[in-house]
Amino acid sequence: MVNELTADDPFVTLTFGLTRGWWQFTDPQHRLPGSPLLDIARWRRLAAMHGFGDLTVVDPGPGGDEAQRQAVLVLPAAAAPASGRTPPGDLRAALRRHVRAVVTDFLRVPVEAIGDDDTFAAKGVDSLGSIALVRSLEAGFGPLPKTILFEYPTPRALADHLLDRDSDRCQALVGGAPAVITVPRSPMPRLEQPAEGDAVAIVGIAGSFPGSPDVETFWQHLAAGRCLVTEVPAERFDWRAVDGDPRREPHTTNSHWGGFLPSVDRFDAEFFGISPVEAALMDPQQRLFLQAAWHAIEDAGHAPARLRGSRTGVFVGVSGFDYHELLTTADRHEDAHAPSGVSHAVLANRLSYLLDLRGPSEPVDTACSSALVAVHRAVRAMAAGDCDGAVVGGANLLLTRELFVAFGQAGFLSPDGRCFAFDDRANGYVRAEGVAAMFLRPLSRAVADGDPVYGVIRASATNHGGRTQSLTVPNPHAQTALVVDAYRRAGVDPRTVSYIETHGTGTALGDPIEVEALKRAFTELGAGPADQPWCGLGSVKSNVGHLEAAAGMAGLFKVLLSLRHDLLPATVELHRTNPMVELAGSPFTLVDRPRAWTVQDGQPRRAGVSSFGFGGANAHVLVEEHRMDPVPVPDQEVVLPLSARTPGQLHDLATRLAAFLAAETGAAPAEVAWTLQAGRDPMAHRAAVVGRTVADLVAGLRQFLDGDPSPRVWSGLPGTESAGDTATAPPETGDPADWARRWVAGDDTLPWARLYPTPPRRCHLPGYPFAADRHWVSARETQGEAATAPFAAGAEAGGPEPDWLAVLTELGHGDRSVDEVEQMWAMSEVAP
């Protein structure tokens, strides 16, 4: 019981303030401003903080606690048990009261203002406030992770965790003598090794990334440690019109930076049989994905046409609708091709339609984790037998300013134009673009067919963070469970995982939360703490920005290319580690400089890739290198068959192939020849080169390009005099010159496998050189409007018959698509 002054008073201060002892207090944060006194609310908070029971005011006067200038206070202490230890139940309750008291003291609110199950965020603790509050908690509990309030977002959850973490300290803090609590160690669950056939092989990849029109250029930039972020290009939008301080000005953003693709308006519509009118109304995310998917299949050494009718699935991560905004601005959003042109479903379905693929065909939108969730769905679909292979990818383009402004207003974006992953300058992310695709096949089939394998997906997992402090706040427990689930499913010891490509967006709290989740996951899997780190952490977002829906592709491609080149590129812009990223004693180290990626103890190299959606959907994929046994390669003369739709594209294809072979890539002539023979679709304009060595083949390609006559080079258009006659019988000899002549003459049935004792392996080669024709929406013109409508006057059922000569002319000029004309013909009265 105490009798105390509970309000500041000038007379009291003048009377006692002249004594030295009046000012000896060292905790002004707990006291009335400019005074050592406590009001009743502060007495209540401190009593709860130090384990006393509910404070009682004896004979309070009128007006409540705030009106009392002096009070007699009774602070009952909880009775200690005979053992001197607080029972566990009472200790937990006392610890929760203590936590609530620290929080309410920090917030300067009455202790009853927060309950055991109220979230800190709901009571006003934001990201910066959480760090300061953790420092207040550290006065009693010792050093704590600065992300702990995101992991345990209520007083109950936090108190229970702190008690489990260090029961002795908690006993000493609020419960008297320390208690001894023995926690039995849980045995490690048995890791089941899946059958080899269950694994999924990544056999082909293709795509475009910021500053990188192709995968090889992307790798060169990563290996050189370049940052590819630039200002928003003028052709996208004028960023100056929305530049400002989003904290003070509506409709402004503080970020005018991004990672951008070159030539997003270019597309080979004719190659895919799409009219210019329809192509202009197609979201470029659709167009670029079609080309990336075609290249990914070719990169695997397979001919896209040979997938017709197969149970091949398509799974694509996509989220943005920027092109729809452009269609609306141009008043073209009601055109017949607009709905299919901007539909995310059609982005996946159009590829299935054009290639006649019969497996599942699905878009995936889980925001930033979309592409990696698409990988997970493809892997699961293949395991379930829903498809025999899959094209998987992601697409993200930044064409308008709206989301730049909205994300700026939300505080997501970095005003510096950099993703400072794991760095103490971390202040938000940078938006970026990317379109990429992979071709997946069961590992057993890939090995049997001699496919080149970039890597093997051993396991994948997805989950959601559930209810957190707010919709966009990550749940580290869910991130931990995600990794544990994936590695247990794979039967993989985490000690054999030597790299993790993190989500790593470069936010001050997001990066530390992810690291803490990984530390707990490895500990739960029996691989932590550690004396020496063995697993590197990196983030490709430091190079290219955050590709949002396509982010998982950038991270996964980085890992696959790192395996191929035996090098882990550096996470750039990493100079001073974020102090909240605590790696001491953990298995992890930051890859802040390029490192050779070597094999440890004969184990295959393994890496994890993470993506987290801002709505809480998480994904993790575990990748492993595939070591191929050496096989003999035939040493013989070979035929390189080339073809394209136009003479110019045939010339481009030969140029790319010559440069590829001259670069000493290590590809054997027989492997190159077999890949072109079995893994490319035959087209109209053709050439063939015969040679035994790489030098022979490069010389022959250059002779073709220069137009020099050569007995080892043939070219022409089937059916023309230059191409020669097509033989009807299969060649009876193995003379490569005979096979080359037949190919150029138009023989598409050549049994190429007969040229080899055993067909060689396939290899990665340059893909088809698509035409770079511009297709972009423009405002409707009054003249010629009927020509762009889906049906001209008289085309509808029951109306006058169309002018078919005019319709065919429009078809020839590209003003109508084949689908439109077929539909008109079906509705026509003259149709049979």
Steps between C-alpha positions, in 0.01 A plus 500: 500500500636842406376853548619702203458825314347410161505834318770754422472823697713818469503548879627145557766541231620830648504352848678170427666575171784678677607170656737283302310177562186633325676469166684167544254291297637336183177390334324818385303300243291359785437827686301819459676748272756708694429318824592184691132444584265239358132547437265212575504372141879475512484327840266241349730436202812462713322280754390264225843515340665380820261219582270658756129429500231753408570837664229643727449868585376542863208741533537665158360846463261621230611528137684171453872425492590807298358738764690353795789716622586268788398139561548202726585203280481129586718269287430134588782259421424152373572238764812300422470122515687303766766402249581865430398453137196642329281221358516489121142620453546794735836581345349518153224728624750725680721512192207604283417778744861611486502503121173696491643748745813558294289546188249738659782697660662529157171613345413726795158341544332341804607142569147376444504645148659185353392142553697179480376428149505850350757539225767761546427638154133550588610713794715726285845336500635547147823369348725766652312492829548125525877544502481757780259279696735203469776714649271572797438128544873429487544681832343199669551216256843567354579523126204409279457472122368834374240310299356318800174698509422384146557141605300529824250781439300490828595524870393139552706365211801713591492413872464128429793514257718692746423247773585207275813683387646575845289387794768586760514864394122523500481350849756749625318787331144441618483184709772487768738202508579347162322185402670208333302384199623208294386496141544160336671514163269386226650231280564601142226370273609234255583650163358289221699476180270529199546279198721636223208504259309740726743783428422762237770612259532855368615438144441833325493865606449828318401855577571870518606692809588864567772605259517141375323386182600140566619266773868509403511879523320479835774270633778726373350789693465293819853365479636853451306629802303763308192687617253526210255747652434818299262792498153433363535517118320789337294266282338347810378819669623838615612435857554869561123552497463285813833569671463615859489408868225240544497560876375854443357512148226278360536356148880510518780248535859530621631236260562557131724199462457147374645203317367509143499269200604618157250498212183387678300626200664250260342167408502251212123482455521334157707213641216410738223561243364808679374798302652843563161625626480228763867528590461872575221418746698225674673579825874491421531267800312246286708565192840483668403189694410319176847569364673411829309170521593409141865575573494299826375190317763548229767555767419151628573360154134425425287607204188685622286343224579154632318584825168518315232297673730426796398530865724802551385753757543878505531690828580872494539754780347832398338784687511835318227655283685809379419441132128503576547857623662590168214338307251701705689824442502429124128408510582151374398305813165404345649360180432134432857387564548706817348254752720212384791737448525602864370183667746327730325171427565546130866577565540133594218365283626661179824303517306179559275587205776591256715194580200268555606410855245290690620530862380751763528863389490746787603853592618549858463829688638505852669836444878486554507121542297425185776349286637273771148387596454418130810278520354326805171437322677360197709264714192382687302455177778285356520294819124447495505389138302800378767575242815339362699822478444871544586845379529727803575868517423850612428834340508854636508829307476855635317708240310764700559718801206393717670232709817707530287765668295256709806310626676828566204619707510171691870548581616188314750657260861606543555870430864418419412268212683202648406176673752517785454134595644426848665843509447761772376741229200276427200727446265326258499321169534596134239381249625298204394307192564153370350232279639148526410136442635156588432158352463225761511125442520198732866433566477139385360604161748785465793265562361237261458758222842656551360840604738763638413551869554836671391365836255275681212614718522275804201652679281807524260636758245779536304641792343819632594712797147507641402791721788733580529857624368619164429357157843580354711410809686168453464213744845361583349184651333425166830561322669255737230237449528547123871415488464213746217354295697516174817344641320223686301424187827472305675294765792740484739578784528882521873461557521416129323822394775749421304797366161664540371760257288700740196714437730784618310810387717745692260610773628585846288238679408255222857381448570436872167318534593270213843427650350419842251266333780317318702467820205343679427270205855364489499458880172311485650280231798426725756723330556788738652686677834469322862581575575569134247614240463286190197647323515824304211745480446729202238702315479563126274797576813698581592467131171538317237612750188311602324333207183461711292222337806376306745533791525125555626453145785748551609327821468150357685591179781650705541173689488286183756719323721501811499119497590503131789743545619381846476855635284678758472865392518770763201674650580854387454820703587306816752706694388508865280218625163598641559484879175308542630219278664284768711223345743418783485132589271423207560282192476808276730755347425780256644462149642852476761411236513240219583153630583174332220251557679177573391148590525393865569136598378368169148630559310664214470875540159609628329834535169634619301782338237699690220734393252671730184672376400828660163344577662221702536216244846342527694254282834320524668275243797273568730452199780251456766465233481199270826327417491329165713195438740546208400326179699456180418751227515377139795642307355526149380739236169658599223704339381827650144558366378860537164649409295816557185666372681772308841533330595776746422285804693208350799733463460614863478141623819401317677809637405412859601137461837589347574740786392239756727230356793739452481595869638155595200398707616140513204364304591196288410514129285185526304645795443828316387315187264265687346791691423682174373180335274381784433824685393757240184538294556494121412826325493630145839663440781250551873448512727211590869481585711185512820471702696286744643756742373818660738696274352328192147592608587862581672535161198353322258732680711801406513387138121482499475847656745644247332327204820316409445177305616191684458124451419473872220760510146485357215750518168575335122500524337157452331478164741739329780415261771602746373253758503198268255211485356323802575129496207278586697207640705529819873534441671166469846626591638690791655764275436829688497693171205294378307567823581873480370523143179318593444731796534817292275350233221468757525147641357530854489125562872431512579237768795696640567247778629254238808717459629404848582174675310650796333843490724755675386719784317822431661832589405863560511699174384848392124521448291620211562864393152650531415805291502824698180654360334774701150427632350756737158640572407833344185710512228385264488686172162602364593391148541128471320430825292229336811319392614455859163385627460125544220485245442740214149604407305200387719250685247428772265207461193589296657812350610560143786290374848652560711622213732199504753658267533790745521261793779301336683822417478603866629155598794538264584842639483373855188703588314181585618181666442149369272432798277795411463396138430139599226617735350724230503209257330272751216753537474558126205372301728378222713285728456128425 
